[in-house]
Each structure stands twice: as C-alpha cells, then as structure tokens.
C-alpha cells in the first residue's frame, strides 16, 4: 500500500508550483488526474530543448521540464473553456477528494469551477488555489511568476556576491518560490484532508508564491524583524558567506592537479567545531583568541578573521582538506556540478535516479522522490508519456461513461 491510497486528486494546475504539489501527492499514492488542454497540454511539455529523444535521436513532443514534474499522474484532456468541458469537470468533482488549480483570481468563478460552486457538489472537497499573490490584497489580480516573486519577496536582495565586491541582484538557479509553494501546498492539503476525515468538512487553501517567499526568508527575515527595523541594518547580499555563522562559506584552496582554481565549503556550526578546524589547520591560537573563540565574536570580527583563514585554506588541496576535516568531524564539502552530483556514490546509494521504459524513447532516467517511508514506499511510475493517454480509461472508470459518450465528447473537441 501507499500512504495516500484511495485519495483522488483533480489537478487543473500547470507549469511548476501546482504540478510539484500534485507530483508529491502522486508519489505518496494519490490518484492524480492531470487535466490538460487538448492538442497542447501543460505548457512545460514544450519548454525545451532538451526534449526527450527517441533511440534514433529524434525529439519527441515532451521536454525534460515536463517529465521532471509529472511522474505518477494520469493525463486527461479536457477543454475547460467550453461549457461541455466545464460540465465534465463538475461531473468528476464528486469522485475526487482534492481539487487544485493555479488560474488567475476569478477565472475559476467564470467557469463555474470556483470553491463555492464545487463545494455544493462535494462538501468535503479540499480545494487548493495557487497564485502569485493570493486571493486577497491589492495585488491579487496580478500575474505572479517565480522570477518576479524572488525579487519582490526579498530573496534576490540577499542572494549573490556582496555589493562592495561587485555583486548585484541574483536569482536562485532553480525556481524556489514555485517549488516551496508546491511543498507548502502539499502540507496544507494533507492537513485539510485530515480535517475532512474527522469532520466531513472541506476547505479552501489559498496559496500565494509571495507569501511563501516571505516565509522562506527564515532567519534573515527574523534578523530584520527582531533587530534590523530598529537599527536600520537590513540584511543584504553576503556572497557564499552565512549571515549569522562564521566561518561558514566557500573558500579557495590550492589549485587542483591541472593548475585550476579549486574551492570547498567550510561550514563550522559551533565553537567546538571551530576549535577542531583550527587544530586541523595548524592554527590553534585562533580558537583561543577572545576575538574568535565564540561564534558571536567571530561574526562581529568577520573582516579580521576571514582573511587569515583564506591564506590558510590556500595552502592545501581540496582532497587533503576534505579528508582531514571529515576525519575531525568538521562540516565541509565539495561543490559539484550536475554530472558529479549524479555520479556521487551517496546519491547513487540513495537511489535518487529512477529509470523507466518509455514507449517512444526507450530507457528514461529522471530524478526520484526524496521521500523514503518504511511501511508505505512512494510510487515510481513514469510521467504520462502521451498527452491525454488516460482520458478514455478515467472517464469510463470514474464516471462510467460508455464508449459512445466518450466518442461524442471527442467529436465535439471537449476531450
């Protein structure tokens, strides 16, 4: 069994935040029915290259982006812009436990698919809306996307090299506002399902990328609210350094065998680890120096301490440092590119790549779910390889529609 066996999700979301949520629910065993536009499907099917290729090297219609966010789902095509398509969705709702959408505020109401309308069909329905700015507030009608949210939500103001070292606003390399919103939505849906089980009462979950991004400011948001708004000291970009811990950053080490620059991450988290680092580095006097003995002092005296450490770290190669520091249990690490990530023996041992046989492309490898449950393991099914391939099966199974009725819907362009 899977943890969410028996839960059915009607997924009208596209691109990333919503599909990331429903992919996680599908991993956990929910039956996720992904509603896609006839003919084109989810926007991300076309967000390439790279596209999935056939064994002969020809591109298929599906981009890697789409494949990475839609595993374990069933694809059903339905044109919700038509009255017949809207009616079909309403027929499916009583058979589902969760409804998720990421249309602009007001669009679902125009289609008769808003929470109030669907709640009348199924009072226990958990209805999740994902938007850039939420269902309320002065920005509610704006279109919101990850890049803009990273900027508006403060993340780009604290990401990148320090301004005095030539830095400037920098977004994160993956769409973290979308991804975190998808994960928060998953948590909220699971909580709402628990409430519905106990009371029979559904509810509307209003998820906004901006809300999530503000919450993600974490310790930096707390730094400002606790102190910065009084002192005027606003957290800014710190490059690869930590705002509250020293030394906790990237350091250059001796050049590699090819004579190229090399780096490692040193992540000293407490005073004991700093003392161990100093022993390994041959500078025990720094740990005894009252300017650096405690983390609070190291943060205050960062500008004096870090240049000394930079000189010391450049005296040995990365492999030497990593071996010595790991033996002393001082947190540290390499900076891997993606080829090195997927070749890493720990990543391989944790089975973070799943392989499938695709009907058009043969063997396909994709990143696996990180969830590892001992009693209810996650599902490992291929993302829907063909647009709408489950349409007839779902309509027959869930609604009991006869082949003739399904054929009529197809003739009308509804599916």
CORSUL-V800175 format. One record per pair of residues at least 24 apart in sequence whose C-alpha atoms are under 10 Angstrom apart, sorted by the first residue. I is the first residue (numbers start at 0). GAP is how many residues later the second one is. If there is no record, write none. Layout:
# CORSUL-V800175
I GAP
I GAP
This chain:
# CORSUL-V800175
0 27
0 28
0 374
0 375
0 376
0 377
0 378
1 24
1 25
1 26
1 27
1 28
1 371
1 373
1 374
1 375
1 376
1 377
2 24
2 25
2 26
2 27
2 370
2 372
2 373
2 374
2 375
2 376
3 24
3 25
3 26
3 27
3 186
3 372
3 374
4 24
4 25
4 26
4 371
5 24
5 25
5 90
5 91
6 24
6 25
6 88
6 89
6 90
6 91
6 186
7 24
7 25
7 85
7 87
7 88
7 89
7 90
7 91
8 24
8 25
8 64
8 84
8 86
8 87
8 88
8 89
8 90
8 91
8 116
8 117
8 118
9 24
9 25
9 79
9 82
9 83
9 85
9 86
9 87
9 88
9 89
9 90
9 91
9 117
10 24
10 25
10 62
10 63
10 64
10 65
10 87
10 88
10 89
10 90
10 91
10 117
11 24
11 25
11 30
11 66
11 68
11 77
11 87
11 88
11 89
11 90
11 91
11 117
12 29
12 86
12 87
12 88
12 89
12 90
12 115
12 116
12 117
13 27
13 28
13 29
13 30
13 52
13 55
13 56
13 87
13 88
13 89
14 27
14 28
14 29
14 30
14 32
14 50
14 51
14 54
14 55
14 87
14 163
15 26
15 27
15 28
15 49
15 50
15 52
15 53
15 54
15 86
15 130
15 159
15 161
15 162
15 163
15 165
15 166
16 52
16 85
16 113
16 114
16 115
16 128
16 129
16 158
16 159
16 160
16 161
16 162
16 163
16 164
16 165
16 166
16 167
16 168
16 190
16 191
16 192
17 51
17 82
17 83
17 84
17 110
17 111
17 112
17 113
17 160
17 161
17 163
17 164
17 165
17 167
17 168
17 189
18 47
18 49
18 50
18 51
18 52
18 54
18 81
18 82
18 83
18 159
18 160
18 163
19 48
19 49
19 50
19 51
19 158
19 159
19 160
19 161
19 162
19 163
19 165
19 166
20 48
20 49
20 79
20 157
20 158
20 159
20 160
20 161
20 162
20 163
20 164
20 165
20 166
20 168
21 47
21 48
21 49
21 50
21 51
21 76
21 78
21 160
21 161
21 163
21 164
21 167
22 45
22 46
22 47
22 48
22 49
22 50
22 159
22 160
22 163
22 346
22 360
23 45
23 46
23 47
23 48
23 158
23 159
23 162
23 345
23 346
23 347
23 354
23 355
24 47
24 48
24 158
24 161
24 162
24 164
24 165
24 353
24 354
25 44
25 45
25 46
25 47
25 48
25 352
25 353
25 354
25 355
26 43
26 44
26 45
26 46
26 341
26 342
26 343
26 344
26 350
26 351
26 352
26 353
26 354
27 44
27 341
27 343
27 344
27 345
27 348
27 349
27 350
27 351
27 352
28 43
28 44
28 347
28 348
28 349
28 350
28 351
29 42
29 43
29 67
29 68
29 349
30 41
30 42
30 43
30 65
30 66
31 38
31 39
31 40
31 41
31 42
31 43
31 64
31 66
31 67
32 39
32 40
32 41
32 42
32 43
32 44
32 59
32 63
32 66
32 357
32 358
32 361
33 36
33 39
33 40
33 41
33 42
33 43
33 44
33 66
33 350
33 353
33 354
33 356
33 357
34 39
34 40
34 41
34 42
34 43
34 44
34 45
34 54
34 352
34 353
34 356
34 380
35 39
35 40
35 41
35 42
35 43
35 44
35 351
35 352
35 379
36 39
36 40
36 41
36 42
36 43
36 44
36 350
36 351
36 377
36 378
37 38
37 39
37 40
37 41
37 42
37 349
37 350
37 372
37 375
37 376
37 377
38 38
38 39
38 40
38 348
38 349
38 374
38 376
39 37
39 347
39 348
40 34
40 35
40 36
40 37
40 345
40 346
40 347
41 24
41 28
41 33
41 345
43 24
43 25
44 342
51 306
51 308
51 309
51 312
51 333
52 307
52 308
52 309
52 311
53 304
53 305
53 306
53 307
53 308
53 309
54 305
54 306
54 307
54 308
55 305
56 304
57 303
58 301
58 302
59 300
59 301
59 325
60 324
60 325
60 326
61 322
61 323
61 324
61 325
63 302
65 317
65 318
65 319
66 297
66 298
66 299
66 300
66 315
66 316
66 317
66 318
67 297
67 298
67 299
67 300
67 314
67 315
68 297
68 298
68 314
69 311
69 312
69 313
69 314
69 315
70 295
70 297
70 298
70 308
70 309
70 310
70 311
70 312
70 313
70 314
71 306
71 307
71 308
71 309
71 310
71 311
71 312
72 308
72 309
72 310
72 311
72 317
73 308
73 309
73 310
73 311
73 312
73 313
73 314
73 315
73 316
73 317
73 319
73 320
74 308
74 309
74 310
74 311
74 312
74 313
74 314
74 315
74 316
74 319
75 308
75 310
75 311
75 312
75 313
75 314
75 315
75 316
75 317
75 318
75 319
75 339
76 310
76 311
76 312
76 313
76 314
76 315
76 333
76 336
76 337
76 338
77 310
77 313
77 331
77 332
77 335
77 336
77 337
78 334
78 335
78 336
79 28
79 31
79 32
79 33
79 334
79 335
80 29
80 30
80 333
81 29
81 330
81 331
81 332
82 28
82 29
82 331
83 325
83 328
83 329
83 330
83 331
84 26
84 324
84 327
84 328
84 329
84 330
85 25
85 26
85 27
85 328
86 24
86 25
86 26
87 307
87 311
87 321
87 326
87 327
88 24
88 29
89 27
89 28
89 31
89 32
90 30
90 304
90 307
90 308
91 29
91 302
91 303
91 306
91 307
92 25
92 26
92 28
92 29
92 32
93 24
93 25
93 26
93 27
93 28
93 29
93 30
93 31
93 304
93 305
94 26
94 27
94 30
94 303
94 304
95 26
95 28
95 29
95 30
95 302
96 25
96 26
96 27
96 28
96 29
96 30
96 96
96 99
96 105
97 26
97 27
97 28
97 29
97 30
97 91
97 92
97 94
97 95
97 104
97 105
98 26
98 27
98 28
98 29
98 30
98 90
98 105
99 26
99 27
99 28
99 29
99 30
99 85
99 89
99 104
99 105
100 26
100 27
100 28
100 29
100 30
101 26
101 27
101 28
101 29
101 30
101 105
101 106
102 26
102 27
102 28
102 29
102 40
103 25
103 26
103 27
103 28
103 29
103 30
103 31
103 36
103 37
103 38
103 39
103 40
104 24
104 25
104 26
104 27
104 28
104 29
104 30
104 31
104 35
104 36
104 37
104 38
105 29
105 34
105 35
113 90
114 87
114 88
114 89
114 90
115 87
115 88
118 82
118 83
118 84
118 85
121 78
121 79
121 80
122 73
122 77
122 78
122 79
122 80
123 68
123 69
123 71
123 72
123 73
123 75
123 76
123 77
123 78
123 79
124 67
124 68
124 71
124 75
124 76
124 77
124 78
124 79
125 62
125 63
125 64
125 65
125 66
125 67
125 69
125 70
125 75
125 76
125 77
125 78
125 79
126 62
126 65
126 75
126 76
126 77
126 78
126 79
127 57
127 58
127 60
127 61
127 64
127 75
127 76
127 77
127 78
127 79
128 56
128 75
128 76
128 77
128 78
128 79
129 48
129 51
129 52
129 55
129 75
129 76
129 77
129 78
129 79
130 47
130 50
130 75
130 76
130 77
130 78
130 79
131 45
131 46
131 49
131 75
131 76
131 77
131 78
131 79
131 80
132 73
132 74
132 75
132 76
132 77
132 78
132 79
133 72
133 73
133 74
133 75
133 76
133 77
134 70
134 71
134 72
134 73
135 70
135 72
139 68
143 64
143 65
143 66
144 30
144 32
144 33
144 64
144 65
145 25
145 28
145 29
145 30
145 31
145 32
145 33
145 63
145 64
145 67
146 24
146 25
146 27
146 28
146 29
146 30
146 31
147 29
147 61
147 62
148 26
148 27
148 28
148 29
148 59
148 60
148 61
148 62
148 63
148 64
148 65
149 25
149 26
149 27
149 28
149 59
149 60
149 63
149 64
150 59
150 62
151 58
151 61
151 62
152 24
152 56
152 57
152 58
152 59
152 60
152 61
152 62
152 63
152 64
153 56
153 59
153 60
153 62
153 63
153 66
153 67
153 81
153 82
154 58
154 59
154 61
154 62
154 65
154 81
154 82
155 80
155 81
156 77
156 78
156 79
156 80
156 81
157 59
157 62
157 76
157 77
157 78
157 79
157 80
157 81
157 85
158 77
158 78
158 79
158 80
158 81
159 76
159 77
159 78
159 79
159 80
159 81
160 75
160 76
160 77
160 78
160 79
160 80
161 74
161 75
161 76
161 77
161 78
161 79
162 73
162 74
162 75
162 76
163 73
163 74
164 73
164 74
166 70
166 71
166 72
167 69
167 71
168 67
168 68
169 67
175 33
175 36
175 37
175 40
176 31
176 32
176 33
176 34
176 35
176 36
176 37
176 39
177 30
177 31
177 32
177 34
177 35
178 30
178 33
179 29
179 32
179 33
179 35
179 36
180 26
180 27
180 28
180 29
180 30
180 31
180 32
180 35
181 25
181 26
181 27
181 30
182 29
183 24
183 28
184 27
218 24
218 25
219 24
239 25
240 24
240 25
240 26
241 25
241 57
242 56
243 25
243 51
243 52
243 54
243 55
243 56
244 24
244 25
244 50
244 51
244 52
244 53
244 54
244 57
245 24
245 25
245 28
245 46
245 48
245 49
245 50
245 51
245 52
245 53
245 54
245 55
245 56
245 59
245 60
246 27
246 30
246 48
246 51
246 52
246 55
246 58
246 59
246 62
247 58
247 83
247 84
248 57
248 83
249 60
249 82
249 83
249 84
249 85
250 55
250 58
250 59
250 60
250 61
250 62
250 63
250 67
251 57
251 58
251 59
251 60
251 61
251 62
251 63
251 64
251 65
251 66
252 57
252 58
252 59
252 60
252 61
252 62
252 63
252 64
252 65
252 66
252 67
252 68
253 58
253 59
253 60
253 61
253 62
253 63
253 64
253 65
253 66
253 67
254 59
254 60
254 61
254 62
254 63
255 60
255 61
255 62
255 63
256 60
260 53
260 56
261 52
261 55
261 56
261 72
261 73
262 50
262 51
262 54
262 55
262 70
262 71
262 72
263 49
263 53
263 54
263 55
263 57
263 58
263 68
263 69
263 70
263 71
263 72
264 53
264 57
264 66
264 67
264 68
264 69
264 70
265 47
265 55
265 56
265 59
265 64
265 65
265 66
265 67
265 68
266 63
266 64
266 65
266 66
267 27
267 62
267 63
267 64
268 26
268 61
268 62
269 24
269 25
269 60
270 24
270 25
270 27
271 58
272 52
272 55
272 56
272 57
272 58
273 56
273 57
274 55
275 49
275 52
275 53
275 54
276 47
276 48
276 51
276 52
276 53
276 54
277 31
278 46
278 49
279 41
279 44
279 45
279 47
279 48
279 50
280 28
280 31
280 32
280 34
280 35
280 40
280 43
280 44
281 30
282 25
282 26
282 29
341 25
353 26
353 27
353 28
354 25
354 26
354 27
355 24
355 25
355 26
355 27
356 25
357 24
357 25
357 26
357 27
358 26
358 27
359 25
359 26
360 24
387 27
390 24
